Amino acid sequence: MNKIITIGREFGSGGRELARNIAEILGYAYYDREIISEIAKRTSLSERYVQNVAEHRPIIPFPIHTGRTFWAVIPDYGQNVQQEQHSIIRELAEKSDCVIVGRGADYILRNEKPYRIFVYSDADSKLKRCRENSSNDYSKGEEMTDKELARRIEQINESRAEYYEFYTGQKWGCRSNYDLCVNTASFPDFKKLAQAIASLI
Amino acid sequence: MNKIITIGREFGSGGRELARNIAEILGYAYYDREIISEIAKRTSLSERYVQNVAEHRPIIPFPIHTGRTFWAVIPDYGQNVQQEQHSIIRELAEKSDCVIVGRGADYILRNEKPYRIFVYSDADSKLKRCRENSSNDYSKGEEMTDKELARRIEQINESRAEYYEFYTGQKWGCRSNYDLCVNTASFPDFKKLAQAIASLI
């Protein structure tokens, strides 16, 4: 059976960077946005749309009682995207040892007994990392005040928690769902941290 | 400033053993029951009594309105014991690099920026460890059924959570209060785990 590491992470905690470091040290495959590209290819939907659907829990449409039921006319690609995501994650896990970031992979692959790592940080460190990291979409955060950016980070993390809880029935970031929870604010040397984690796998 | 590691731990998770391993690798002082002995010495109370008071949140006595107020006649050593515990923990932290197990030391020493580790495990592993570990008081667990022992372990952990929350105002075992949370069921080789943690300090 392949060795699988899943990385759940708070936005702004550097989980992705840590995951990449761990994969590099262990020589494992690394999957993150690649999953979105593959879903887009298979469903013929745009990557942007897929990302949006794949990372948010659905907004449950309630019928509006005005004589007509409006909600039924909205085409529901969400379920397709989720099904593809599940299939792809399972295929990747069967292919080779790997590190998979986010997407509830810890739950999807629970029968494969992955090492489930959760990466988090404190609010100040997340803010600082977002300001410094120009590679993510929030480099436009430069135009936001600290307070606005901190609120945005919090919102993204609330949305991740909702997504995780909706699809897994488990509490996001709660220790009992993980093998290791790491506060990156306390261990800023990611190479060293990745090395320590890799030594345990 | 001395380097301080505090270890919060679920009963049955092997936190004490892991703490001892970390202290040994780093050559740090190790404090656990030694704190109880020292409090007993300073307060002239028995170790057994001190342990009971030092590890449980006080039961707040409400006056009973029957004409007389009974609660006032109970001598309150609890506060003394807690004060001594605080003083001793602070003294130990000033003396040398150290590992301190339990007793809300992460909170008491928060200004000293300790490495705050929380050690936990799943229910089955805790049960197994308790059965195997004849050095703790629960070797008498042999007389209990699995269900009874599991319930006892749960009760002890509920009591630890209550104690921690009462004295710190923080949630016990919640990731945001720690730098690292480790599930020992997933990393049964304690020497290796201690080595990995020590490499981060």
Interface residues (C-beta under 8 A of the other chain):
Chain A: Y115 F118 Y120 D122 G173 C174 R175 S176 Y178 D179 L180 C181 V182 N183 A185 S186 F187 K192 L193 Q195 A196 I197 S199 L200
Chain B: Y115 F118 Y120 D122 G173 C174 R175 S176 Y178 D179 L180 C181 V182 N183 A185 S186 F187 K192 L193 Q195 A196 I197 S199 L200
